[in-house]
């Protein structure tokens, strides 16, 4: 088993108090898929009429559960739905065995929850290339179905963890047309994190009422500047999945509500940030903003080049304000840049201005910023109005220790 470190120093003080989302309930069991003595399977059951939207990894080697979910998305909703997740084994790169495992789990889940198989969504996370012992899951489905509890979302968040050091949750409550709409979500993710999703599983629930197509449009748009703007190690997984489920139990239509859209974005961004804050071995949360690029796309390309640079990330770990490494990362990104227009800030300290070190720069000031847990790097390219922000963490010995032992 991977060596799990102490809880990340960037972890929140406590798991948030989650609201009850009418129309969804949760249960967990310790099935022994890989881990011993801890819950490793989560079931969520959703009320009839629930709209389910999602986005998934773009990996060419994505897992059997991901492929199955992608085929089912957008289907009819009268019968409700269920989500079944296991940790410890990703059921990826397992060939025909992987497809069979998904079919067996879906069939057993459908029977236990009295649902059509087309309304059962599954996910698996963990080691790649090992057959999933699906019988350990299917044997526990009757227990899972019998112990569903609307208040068990925190337990569900813990059951889907792998190398995570803390369970991740976020919530929001908003007023729409004078009525309260609640949103609550959980996520897992710590390593193998990069845009085009990552080794993340994210499940968000709301009692708002919204058409599935409208929800899908909203989720896809918000994903681009939340989960697709984080990176821990530049590696994209075979298994990452994000599902947003709207039960409609509040009776409040939110299709055209900007307030609801903003709240959903906020929950997605908070969960994305929590994934970075639990980055394997992370000790610093890093926000990288690029402005003045030729386009927003170019700005994101530059920002991700900085965020994924091992040299930048190790300098941050060492609390070294080495702005030369930021210059390097922008120069290699492939997006247009002009050395003599480039300016760089660490926090509020301008360290480089228009292609050269700022004449007023005092390195001790930037070094003081680097000693904090929340690091801000801002680069202005000087070519246009394009801008983007991405989030990452530092790269420490802890990352190597965790991943060197991951399968042992």
ABEGO torsion letter per residue (X at the ends): XBBBBBBBAABBABBBBBBBBBGBBBBBBBAGAABBGBBABBBBBBBBGBBBBBBBBABAABBAAAAAAAAABGBBAAAEBBBBBBBGBAGBGAEAAAAAAAAAAAAAAAAAAGBBAAABBBBBBEBBGBBBBAAAAAAAAAAAAAABBAAAAAAAAAAABBABABBBBBBBBBBBGGBBBBBBBBBBEABGBBBGEBBBBBBBBBABBBBAAAAAAAAAAAAAABAAABBAAGBBBAABBBBBBBAGAAGBBAAABAAAAAAAAAAAAAAAAAAAAABBGBABBBBBBBBGBABAAAAAAAAAAAAABAAAAAAAAAGBBBAAAAAAAAAAAGBBBBAAABBBBBEABBABBGGBBBAABBAAAAAAAAABABBBBBBBAGABABBBBBBBBBBBAAAAAAAAAAAX
